[in-house]
Amino acid sequence: MTTPRRPPVTRALAASELAFGAAGIGNLFTPVSDEDAASTVAAAWNNGVRHFDTAPHYGLGLSERRLGEALRDLPREQYTLSTKVGRLLEPSSSTDGDDLANGFAVPATHRRRWDFSAHGVRRSLEDSLERLGLDRIDIVYLHDPDDHADQALTEAYPELEHLRAQGIVGAIGIGTNQTALPARFVRHTDIDVVLLAGRYSLLDQQGLTELLPLAAERGVRVVIGGVFNSGLLADPRPGATFDYAAAPDAVLARALELKAVCARHGVPLRAAALRFPFGHSAVATVLVGARSPAEIQDAAAMLRHRVPAALWAELRQRGLLAPNVPVPQEVD
């Protein structure tokens, strides 16, 4: 049975086409200084970004603390802030070592504990608000609940729905890198938004099979992350990564062909990769991670770059995009 759909919450999703992903300033893979983190957020703001995303998972809370500090003096009504629930941070019995096993170059002062209970949701949000030092959170995502789907659906989601009704959170989302589970949430709950990572890009259109059409039908907005598929579409070359592993030869060859077509039309591949998701009516925002002002400035410039209709037509003609894949309509 499909849940009847109420009018969607759109205010929190109308901030900007480009969203800032704050995992990088949580020391993803390598350290970032406090000063560089602050200047990166400032560069995002100066380039028109008004949508900022973080999570407790990113740097064991470091990302939330840095993002909150950088946003604190900016006009609160002008930007959207999202964070996530599902992983509680608990002090570690040992502070030796680092968190690189989980991808973050920070001291292992805490450990993560999965918790999609109602109590876990409330505690996670209280902790996040304290780290952020801000008055509210606009979007709360259920973060990677793949192995905890039933608890997320029957305990975490109802608690978020209760908090949304009270006005404590603005919108409810689910963030994941697969399509089946968010489709389940779209079909059976009153969720507002899906953050889909890596599954709707020039190289991977799994999101088009079920999730995106269902979201469009139900009035659920979609934020697309991972448009570069962890690096390959930013700079296709031998050794580049695709979904966090070395790109297979066939995938690399396809990326290089995409790059060649873009070059013939005077368009950087990065620009086409960033613009592509907006061809689907359910897509509201593209989320890009950045760890330096140069990275976020480049993303903003690439998203503004004109991508002509002839480029999309050639991608279809060469079989690099299927005929049923929607493409953006360039406005002259």
SERO-4910 file (N, C-alpha, C, O; in steps of 0.05 Angstrom, whole numbers):
BEGIN
 pado doro    nc1    nc2    nc3   cac1   cac2   cac3    cc1    cc2    cc3    oc1    oc2    oc3
  Met    A     17    -24      0      0      0      0     18     25      0     37     26     15
  Thr    A     11     44    -16     25     69    -18     12     90      0    -12     94     -1
  Thr    A     28    104     16     17    125     34      8    149     18     22    158      0
  Pro    A    -16    160     24    -24    185     11     -4    207     15      9    209     36
  Arg    A      0    223     -5     21    244     -4     10    271      4    -10    280     -8
  Arg    A     21    283     24     14    310     32     30    330     15     49    322      2
  Pro    A     23    356     15     39    375      0     68    375      9     73    374     34
  Pro    A     87    375     -9    115    373     -1    126    397     13    117    420      8
  Val    A    146    393     30    160    415     42    182    424     22    200    409     17
  Thr    A    180    448     12    198    457     -9    216    479      0    238    484    -12
  Arg    A    209    494     21    225    517     30    254    509     35    272    523     27
  Ala    A    258    486     48    285    478     56    301    469     32    325    465     35
  Leu    A    288    464      9    302    454    -14    306    475    -36    315    468    -58
  Ala    A    298    499    -31    299    519    -52    323    538    -49    324    559    -61
  Ala    A    343    530    -33    364    548    -26    383    553    -49    388    577    -56
  Ser    A    393    533    -62    411    536    -85    414    510   -100    411    488    -88
  Glu    A    420    512   -126    424    487   -142    449    472   -132    449    447   -133
  Leu    A    469    486   -123    494    474   -114    494    473    -84    490    493    -70
  Ala    A    498    449    -73    500    445    -44    529    438    -37    543    425    -52
  Phe    A    537    446    -13    564    442     -3    564    417     15    550    416     35
  Gly    A    579    397      8    582    373     24    607    376     42    629    381     33
  Ala    A    602    374     69    623    382     88    639    358     99    652    361    120
  Ala    A    639    336     85    656    314     94    686    321     92    702    314    110
  Gly    A    693    336     71    721    344     67    732    360     90    755    356     98
  Ile    A    716    379    101    726    395    123    724    380    150    731    391    171
  Gly    A    715    356    149    717    338    171    742    320    169    743    299    182
  Asn    A    761    329    153    787    314    149    783    287    135    794    267    143
  Leu    A    766    287    114    763    263     99    789    256     85    800    271     69
  Phe    A    800    233     93    825    221     82    851    236     91    870    224    100
  Thr    A    851    263     90    874    278     98    866    303    114    843    312    111
  Pro    A    884    314    130    876    336    147    871    362    131    883    367    111
  Val    A    853    378    142    847    405    133    849    423    157    839    416    178
  Ser    A    863    446    154    865    464    177    839    478    183    821    479    166
  Asp    A    836    488    208    813    504    215    809    528    196    787    534    187
  Glu    A    832    540    190    831    564    172    822    557    144    805    571    133
  Asp    A    832    535    133    824    526    106    794    518    106    780    523     86
  Ala    A    786    505    127    757    497    129    739    521    128    720    522    114
  Ala    A    746    542    144    730    566    145    730    581    118    710    590    110
  Ser    A    753    582    106    755    596     80    740    581     58    730    593     39
  Thr    A    739    555     60    724    539     40    694    544     42    681    548     22
  Val    A    684    545     67    655    551     71    650    580     61    629    585     49
  Ala    A    668    598     68    664    626     59    664    628     28    648    643     17
  Ala    A    681    613     15    682    613    -14    656    602    -26    646    611    -46
  Ala    A    645    581    -12    619    571    -21    598    592    -19    582    596    -38
  Trp    A    596    606      3    577    627      7    580    649    -14    560    658    -26
  Asn    A    605    657    -19    610    679    -38    604    670    -67    601    687    -84
  Asn    A    602    644    -72    595    634    -98    566    626   -100    558    612   -119
  Gly    A    550    635    -81    521    631    -83    510    606    -71    486    601    -73
  Val    A    527    590    -58    517    566    -45    501    573    -20    511    589     -3
  Arg    A    478    562    -18    461    567      5    450    541     17    430    541     33
  His    A    462    519     11    453    493     20    478    478     30    497    473     15
  Phe    A    479    471     56    503    459     68    495    433     83    475    432     97
  Asp    A    511    413     77    505    386     88    528    375    104    551    377     96
  Thr    A    522    363    127    542    351    144    531    326    157    509    317    150
  Ala    A    546    315    176    537    291    191    556    286    214    579    294    213
  Pro    A    546    274    236    563    267    258    586    248    249    609    250    260
  His    A    581    231    230    600    212    220    625    225    209    647    214    211
  Tyr    A    623    249    198    645    262    184    665    274    204    660    295    216
  Gly    A    687    259    208    708    268    226    700    267    255    710    282    271
  Leu    A    682    248    262    674    245    290    664    272    302    671    279    324
  Gly    A    648    285    286    636    311    295    651    335    287    641    358    289
  Leu    A    676    332    276    692    355    269    678    372    247    679    396    247
  Ser    A    666    358    227    653    372    205    630    390    216    628    413    208
  Glu    A    614    379    234    592    395    245    603    419    260    592    441    257
  Arg    A    623    415    276    634    438    292    645    459    273    640    483    277
  Arg    A    660    451    253    672    471    235    650    485    218    652    509    214
  Leu    A    631    470    208    610    482    192    594    501    208    588    523    199
  Gly    A    586    493    232    571    511    250    585    537    255    573    559    255
  Glu    A    611    535    261    627    559    266    628    577    242    626    601    245
  Ala    A    631    565    218    633    582    194    607    595    186    607    616    174
  Leu    A    584    582    194    558    593    186    546    611    207    527    625    202
  Arg    A    558    612    231    545    624    254    537    653    250    517    662    260
  Asp    A    554    668    237    549    697    234    535    704    207    531    728    201
  Leu    A    527    684    192    513    689    167    483    689    172    473    676    191
  Pro    A    467    703    156    438    705    161    425    677    159    424    665    138
  Arg    A    414    668    182    403    641    184    380    636    165    378    613    155
  Glu    A    364    655    159    341    651    141    349    648    112    332    641     96
  Gln    A    375    652    106    383    651     77    396    625     69    403    622     46
  Tyr    A    399    606     87    411    581     79    397    557     91    383    559    111
  Thr    A    401    534     78    391    509     87    413    492     99    435    491     88
  Leu    A    408    480    122    428    463    136    416    435    139    394    432    149
  Ser    A    432    415    131    423    388    136    445    372    151    469    376    146
  Thr    A    436    355    168    454    335    181    439    309    182    418    305    170
  Lys    A    451    289    196    441    262    193    439    248    220    453    256    240
  Val    A    423    227    222    420    211    246    424    182    238    421    174    215
  Gly    A    431    166    258    436    137    254    462    127    266    465    104    272
  Arg    A    481    145    269    506    139    282    510    157    306    513    181    303
  Leu    A    510    146    330    515    161    354    545    161    359    559    141    355
  Leu    A    556    183    369    584    185    376    586    182    406    574    196    422
  Glu    A    603    162    415    607    157    443    637    158    449    653    149    433
  Pro    A    644    170    472    673    172    479    686    145    478    675    125    488
  Ser    A    710    144    467    725    119    465    740    114    491    749    133    505
  Ser    A    743     89    499    758     82    523    788     88    519    802     90    539
  Ser    A    796     89    494    824     95    488    825    117    467    811    116    448
  Thr    A    842    136    472    845    159    453    869    156    435    877    174    420
  Asp    A    882    132    436    905    127    419    895    122    390    873    112    386
  Gly    A    912    128    371    906    122    343    889    143    330    883    164    341
  Asp    A    881    136    306    865    155    290    841    141    278    836    117    283
  Asp    A    825    156    263    800    145    252    803    139    222    783    138    208
  Leu    A    827    136    212    831    132    183    818    106    173    812    104    150
  Ala    A    814     86    190    800     62    182    772     69    173    760     54    156
  Asn    A    760     90    183    734     99    174    735    122    155    715    134    147
  Gly    A    760    129    146    763    149    125    770    177    134    772    195    117
  Phe    A    774    182    161    778    209    170    803    212    186    809    196    204
  Ala    A    819    232    179    845    237    192    841    254    217    848    277    218
  Val    A    828    241    237    824    254    263    831    234    285    831    210    281
  Pro    A    837    244    309    842    226    331    817    209    338    794    219    336
  Ala    A    822    185    346    800    167    352    789    171    380    790    154    397
  Thr    A    778    195    384    768    203    411    741    191    417    733    188    440
  His    A    727    183    396    700    172    399    697    147    381    713    142    363
  Arg    A    676    133    386    669    110    369    640    115    360    624    127    374
  Arg    A    634    104    337    607    106    326    590     81    334    600     59    335
  Arg    A    565     86    341    547     64    347    521     68    331    508     89    334
  Trp    A    514     49    315    490     50    300    466     51    319    465     36    338
  Asp    A    447     69    314    423     71    330    402     87    315    403    111    311
  Phe    A    382     72    306    359     84    292    334     82    309    311     83    299
  Ser    A    337     81    335    314     82    354    305    110    356    319    129    349
  Ala    A    280    113    367    270    140    372    288    156    392    293    179    387
  His    A    297    142    413    315    155    432    341    163    418    352    184    423
  Gly    A    352    145    401    376    151    386    374    175    368    392    191    366
  Val    A    350    178    355    346    201    338    346    227    355    360    246    347
  Arg    A    332    227    377    331    251    394    359    258    405    367    281    404
  Arg    A    373    238    414    400    244    425    419    253    403    435    272    407
  Ser    A    418    241    379    435    249    357    430    278    350    449    293    346
  Leu    A    405    286    348    399    314    341    407    334    363    418    355    356
  Glu    A    403    326    388    413    343    410    443    347    408    453    369    411
  Asp    A    457    325    403    487    327    401    495    344    377    514    360    379
  Ser    A    481    340    355    488    355    331    484    385    335    500    401    327
  Leu    A    461    392    347    456    421    352    477    433    370    485    456    366
  Glu    A    486    418    389    507    428    407    533    432    392    546    452    395
  Arg    A    540    413    375    565    415    360    563    438    340    582    454    336
  Leu    A    540    441    326    536    462    306    535    489    319    544    509    308
  Gly    A    523    491    343    519    517    356    499    534    341    500    558    343
  Leu    A    480    521    327    460    535    312    432    529    324    429    511    341
  Asp    A    412    544    316    386    543    329    368    521    318    349    512    332
  Arg    A    373    511    294    356    491    283    370    476    260    390    485    250
  Ile    A    357    454    252    367    439    229    344    437    209    321    430    217
  Asp    A    349    444    184    327    445    165    320    418    153    296    412    150
  Ile    A    339    401    148    334    374    137    350    354    154    373    358    160
  Val    A    336    333    163    349    311    177    347    286    160    325    277    154
  Tyr    A    370    275    153    371    250    137    376    226    155    391    227    174
  Leu    A    362    204    149    369    178    159    394    169    143    392    167    119
  His    A    416    165    157    442    163    144    450    133    140    455    119    160
  Asp    A    450    124    115    459     97    108    445     76    125    458     59    138
  Pro    A    418     75    125    405     55    142    402     28    129    385     12    136
  Asp    A    419     22    109    416     -2     93    413    -28    110    396    -44    104
  Asp    A    430    -31    130    429    -55    147    411    -52    171    410    -69    188
  His    A    396    -30    172    379    -24    195    352    -14    185    339      3    197
  Ala    A    343    -24    162    320    -13    148    295    -14    165    280      5    166
  Asp    A    290    -37    177    265    -39    192    264    -20    216    243     -8    221
  Gln    A    286    -18    231    286      0    254    283     29    244    269     45    256
  Ala    A    297     36    222    295     63    211    267     69    203    257     92    206
  Leu    A    253     50    192    226     54    182    205     55    205    187     72    204
  Thr    A    208     38    225    188     36    246    194     52    271    175     57    287
  Glu    A    219     60    275    225     75    299    237    103    293    226    123    303
  Ala    A    258    104    276    270    130    271    252    149    255    248    172    262
  Tyr    A    240    138    233    223    155    217    199    167    233    194    191    231
  Pro    A    184    150    248    161    162    263    170    183    282    155    203    286
  Glu    A    194    180    294    203    201    313    209    227    298    203    248    307
  Leu    A    222    224    274    227    248    258    201    261    249    199    286    247
  Glu    A    181    245    243    155    256    235    143    272    258    131    293    253
  His    A    146    261    282    136    275    305    150    301    309    138    322    315
  Leu    A    177    301    306    193    326    309    186    346    287    187    370    291
  Arg    A    181    336    263    173    354    241    146    367    247    143    391    242
  Ala    A    127    352    258    101    363    264    103    385    286     88    404    286
  Gln    A    123    382    303    128    402    324    144    426    314    147    446    328
  Gly    A    154    424    289    171    446    278    199    445    287    214    464    282
  Ile    A    208    423    300    236    421    310    254    416    286    277    425    286
  Val    A    245    400    267    260    396    242    242    405    219    218    403    221
  Gly    A    255    415    198    239    425    175    230    403    156    207    404    146
  Ala    A    248    385    150    242    364    130    257    339    137    277    339    151
  Ile    A    246    316    128    257    290    133    268    278    108    255    279     87
  Gly    A    292    266    109    304    254     86    317    227     92    319    219    115
  Ile    A    325    214     71    342    190     74    365    194     55    362    202     32
  Gly    A    390    188     65    414    190     49    427    164     46    434    150     66
  Thr    A    432    156     21    443    129     16    456    128    -12    451    147    -28
  Asn    A    471    107    -17    482    104    -44    470     80    -58    482     69    -77
  Gln    A    445     73    -51    430     53    -65    402     64    -70    395     84    -59
  Thr    A    387     50    -88    361     61    -96    337     47    -84    316     59    -82
  Ala    A    340     21    -77    316      6    -69    305     16    -43    281     19    -40
  Leu    A    322     21    -23    312     29      3    299     56      3    278     60     14
  Pro    A    312     77     -9    298    102    -10    272    101    -26    253    115    -19
  Ala    A    270     84    -46    244     80    -60    223     69    -41    200     77    -42
  Arg    A    231     51    -24    213     40     -3    203     63     15    179     64     21
  Phe    A    220     80     23    212    103     40    194    122     25    174    132     37
  Val    A    201    128      1    184    146    -15    156    134    -18    136    149    -17
  Arg    A    154    108    -22    128     96    -27    111     94     -2     87     97     -3
  His    A    124     89     22    109     82     45    109    103     68     97     99     89
  Thr    A    123    125     64    124    146     85    119    173     73    115    176     49
  Asp    A    118    193     90    115    221     82    142    235     81    144    258     89
  Ile    A    162    222     72    189    233     70    189    257     51    173    257     32
  Asp    A    206    276     55    207    300     39    229    300     17    225    311     -4
  Val    A    251    286     23    275    289      6    292    264      7    293    250     28
  Val    A    305    258    -14    324    236    -16    351    247    -24    353    263    -43
  Leu    A    372    240    -10    399    246    -18    411    220    -30    416    201    -15
  Leu    A    414    220    -56    423    196    -70    452    201    -80    457    219    -96
  Ala    A    470    184    -71    499    188    -78    507    167    -98    505    143    -94
  Gly    A    517    177   -121    530    160   -140    513    144   -159    523    130   -176
  Arg    A    486    145   -155    469    128   -170    453    143   -191    434    133   -203
  Tyr    A    460    169   -196    449    183   -219    470    202   -229    472    225   -221
  Ser    A    485    192   -248    508    207   -260    510    199   -289    494    183   -299
  Leu    A    529    212   -303    533    205   -331    542    176   -335    540    165   -356
  Leu    A    552    164   -313    561    136   -315    543    116   -302    546     92   -307
  Asp    A    524    125   -287    507    107   -271    479    119   -268    476    139   -254
  Gln    A    460    107   -281    432    118   -280    413     99   -266    389     97   -274
  Gln    A    423     85   -246    405     66   -232    381     81   -219    359     69   -217
  Gly    A    385    106   -212    363    121   -199    339    124   -217    317    130   -208
  Leu    A    343    122   -244    322    127   -263    302    103   -264    280    106   -274
  Thr    A    311     80   -256    294     56   -259    269     58   -243    247     52   -253
  Glu    A    270     66   -218    247     67   -201    246     92   -184    225    106   -182
  Leu    A    268     99   -171    268    119   -150    260    147   -161    242    159   -150
  Leu    A    273    157   -181    268    184   -191    239    187   -202    226    207   -195
  Pro    A    229    168   -218    201    171   -226    182    171   -203    162    186   -203
  Leu    A    187    153   -183    169    152   -160    171    178   -144    150    188   -135
  Ala    A    195    189   -141    198    214   -126    183    236   -140    169    252   -127
  Ala    A    185    238   -167    170    258   -182    140    255   -178    126    275   -175
  Glu    A    131    231   -179    102    226   -176     92    234   -148     69    243   -145
  Arg    A    109    230   -128    100    234   -100    107    262    -90    101    269    -67
  Gly    A    121    278   -106    128    305    -97    151    305    -78    154    324    -63
  Val    A    168    285    -79    192    283    -62    216    294    -78    220    286   -101
  Arg    A    231    312    -66    254    324    -80    278    307    -76    281    293    -55
  Val    A    297    308    -95    321    291    -94    345    309    -96    347    326   -113
  Val    A    364    304    -78    390    316    -78    409    295    -89    411    273    -78
  Ile    A    424    302   -109    443    283   -121    471    289   -112    482    310   -116
  Gly    A    483    269    -99    512    270    -92    528    251   -110    516    235   -124
  Gly    A    554    253   -108    571    234   -123    569    236   -153    572    216   -167
  Val    A    565    261   -164    562    263   -193    588    256   -208    588    250   -231
  Phe    A    611    257   -194    636    250   -206    643    220   -201    665    211   -208
  Asn    A    625    206   -188    630    177   -182    657    173   -168    672    156   -176
  Ser    A    662    189   -148    686    188   -131    711    195   -145    733    188   -136
  Gly    A    709    210   -168    733    221   -180    736    216   -210    748    233   -224
  Leu    A    725    194   -220    730    187   -248    719    209   -267    733    215   -287
  Leu    A    696    220   -262    684    239   -280    696    267   -276    691    285   -292
  Ala    A    711    271   -255    726    296   -251    751    296   -268    759    317   -278
  Asp    A    764    273   -270    790    271   -284    794    243   -293    809    228   -279
  Pro    A    782    234   -315    785    206   -324    813    201   -334    822    213   -353
  Arg    A    827    182   -321    854    174   -328    860    148   -315    846    140   -296
  Pro    A    880    133   -325    887    108   -312    893    113   -282    908    131   -275
  Gly    A    882     96   -265    886     99   -236    864    115   -222    863    115   -198
  Ala    A    847    128   -238    825    143   -226    805    124   -212    803    101   -219
  Thr    A    791    134   -192    773    118   -177    744    120   -187    736    142   -196
  Phe    A    730     98   -185    702     97   -191    688     83   -168    694     59   -163
  Asp    A    670     96   -155    657     85   -131    678     75   -111    676     53   -100
  Tyr    A    699     91   -106    719     87    -85    737     63    -90    750     53    -72
  Ala    A    739     54   -115    758     33   -123    769     41   -150    758     58   -164
  Ala    A    791     28   -158    803     33   -184    782     28   -206    769      7   -206
  Ala    A    779     47   -224    759     44   -245    766     20   -263    788     18   -273
  Pro    A    747      2   -268    751    -19   -288    757     -8   -315    748     15   -322
  Asp    A    771    -23   -332    779    -12   -358    756     -3   -375    757     17   -388
  Ala    A    734    -19   -375    711    -12   -391    698     14   -382    689     30   -398
  Val    A    697     18   -356    685     43   -345    703     67   -351    693     88   -358
  Leu    A    730     63   -348    748     84   -355    746     92   -384    746    115   -391
  Ala    A    743     72   -402    741     78   -430    716     94   -436    716    112   -452
  Arg    A    694     87   -422    669    102   -426    672    131   -416    663    149   -429
  Ala    A    685    134   -394    690    161   -383    707    178   -402    702    202   -406
  Leu    A    727    165   -414    744    180   -433    729    187   -458    734    208   -470
  Glu    A    710    170   -466    693    177   -490    675    200   -483    670    217   -500
  Leu    A    664    200   -459    647    222   -450    663    248   -451    653    269   -460
  Lys    A    688    247   -441    705    271   -441    710    281   -469    710    305   -474
  Ala    A    715    262   -488    721    270   -515    697    284   -528    700    304   -542
  Val    A    673    273   -524    649    286   -534    646    314   -523    640    333   -537
  Cys    A    649    317   -497    647    343   -484    667    363   -496    661    386   -501
  Ala    A    692    353   -500    713    371   -511    705    381   -539    711    404   -546
  Arg    A    692    364   -555    684    373   -582    664    396   -581    661    411   -600
  His    A    650    398   -559    630    419   -556    640    442   -538    625    460   -530
  Gly    A    666    441   -531    677    462   -514    667    462   -486    666    483   -473
  Val    A    661    439   -475    650    437   -448    667    419   -431    673    396   -440
  Pro    A    677    427   -408    691    409   -391    673    386   -381    649    391   -377
  Leu    A    684    363   -379    668    340   -370    656    345   -343    633    337   -337
  Arg    A    670    360   -326    659    366   -299    633    382   -301    615    378   -286
  Ala    A    632    400   -321    608    416   -324    585    399   -333    563    402   -322
  Ala    A    589    381   -351    567    364   -360    558    345   -338    534    340   -335
  Ala    A    577    335   -322    571    317   -300    554    331   -279    535    320   -268
  Leu    A    560    357   -273    545    372   -254    517    380   -264    498    380   -248
  Arg    A    515    386   -289    489    395   -300    471    372   -306    446    375   -305
  Phe    A    481    348   -313    465    326   -322    441    319   -304    419    316   -314
  Pro    A    444    317   -277    422    308   -261    397    326   -263    375    317   -258
  Phe    A    401    351   -270    378    370   -271    359    365   -294    339    378   -297
  Gly    A    367    345   -311    348    337   -332    323    324   -321    302    324   -334
  His    A    325    313   -297    301    300   -285    287    319   -267    299    334   -251
  Ser    A    260    320   -269    244    339   -255    245    336   -224    239    355   -210
  Ala    A    252    312   -214    253    308   -185    277    320   -172    278    323   -148
  Val    A    298    326   -188    324    334   -177    322    364   -170    316    381   -187
  Ala    A    329    370   -145    329    398   -136    356    410   -134    360    434   -138
  Thr    A    376    393   -126    402    403   -119    423    382   -125    418    358   -124
  Val    A    447    392   -131    471    374   -134    490    380   -111    497    404   -107
  Leu    A    499    360    -97    516    363    -74    545    356    -82    550    335    -93
  Val    A    563    374    -76    591    370    -82    608    374    -57    605    395    -43
  Gly    A    625    356    -51    643    359    -29    667    376    -37    676    375    -59
  Ala    A    677    391    -17    700    409    -23    716    412      3    705    412     25
  Arg    A    742    414     -1    761    418     22    779    442     19    796    447     35
  Ser    A    774    457     -3    790    482     -7    773    501    -23    754    494    -37
  Pro    A    779    527    -20    764    547    -36    765    542    -66    746    546    -80
  Ala    A    788    532    -76    791    528   -105    772    506   -114    760    508   -136
  Glu    A    767    486    -98    749    464   -106    721    474   -108    707    467   -127
  Ile    A    711    489    -89    684    498    -90    680    519   -111    659    521   -123
  Gln    A    700    536   -115    698    556   -136    697    543   -164    682    552   -181
  Asp    A    712    521   -167    711    507   -193    683    494   -197    672    495   -219
  Ala    A    672    482   -176    646    470   -178    625    490   -186    608    485   -203
  Ala    A    626    514   -173    606    535   -179    609    544   -208    589    549   -222
  Ala    A    634    547   -217    639    556   -245    630    535   -265    618    542   -285
  Met    A    635    510   -259    627    488   -277    597    486   -279    586    481   -300
  Leu    A    583    490   -257    554    488   -257    541    511   -273    520    508   -285
  Arg    A    555    534   -274    546    557   -290    552    554   -320    541    568   -336
  His    A    570    536   -327    579    533   -354    556    523   -372    542    505   -365
  Arg    A    553    536   -395    532    528   -414    538    501   -426    561    496   -435
  Val    A    518    483   -426    521    457   -438    500    456   -461    476    455   -455
  Pro    A    509    457   -486    489    458   -508    474    433   -513    483    411   -506
  Ala    A    451    435   -524    434    412   -530    448    392   -549    444    368   -547
  Ala    A    465    403   -566    479    386   -585    497    366   -571    502    344   -581
  Leu    A    508    373   -548    525    354   -533    508    330   -523    516    307   -527
  Trp    A    485    336   -511    468    314   -502    459    297   -525    458    272   -523
  Ala    A    453    309   -548    445    294   -572    467    276   -581    462    253   -589
  Glu    A    492    285   -581    514    268   -590    519    245   -570    525    223   -578
  Leu    A    516    250   -544    518    228   -525    497    207   -530    504    183   -528
  Arg    A    473    215   -537    453    195   -544    459    180   -570    457    156   -572
  Gln    A    468    195   -589    475    184   -615    497    163   -613    497    143   -628
  Arg    A    516    167   -595    538    149   -592    532    127   -571    550    111   -565
  Gly    A    508    126   -561    501    106   -542    512    110   -514    512     91   -498
  Leu    A    521    134   -508    532    140   -482    510    148   -462    514    148   -438
  Leu    A    487    156   -473    463    160   -458    440    145   -472    438    147   -497
  Ala    A    423    131   -457    401    117   -469    379    138   -478    378    160   -467
  Pro    A    363    131   -498    343    150   -508    323    159   -486    312    181   -488
  Asn    A    318    142   -466    298    149   -445    309    166   -423    295    173   -405
  Val    A    335    172   -423    348    187   -401    342    217   -406    350    228   -427
  Pro    A    329    230   -388    323    259   -392    348    276   -390    366    269   -374
  Val    A    349    297   -405    373    314   -404    363    343   -399    340    349   -405
  Pro    A    381    360   -389    373    387   -383    367    402   -409    378    397   -430
  Gln    A    348    421   -406    342    439   -429    356    465   -425    350    480   -406
  Glu    A    375    471   -442    390    496   -440    372    520   -446    358    521   -466
  Val    A    374    540   -428    359    565   -432    378    586   -442    397    593   -428
  Asp    A    374    596   -466    392    617   -477    385    644   -465    398    664   -472
***
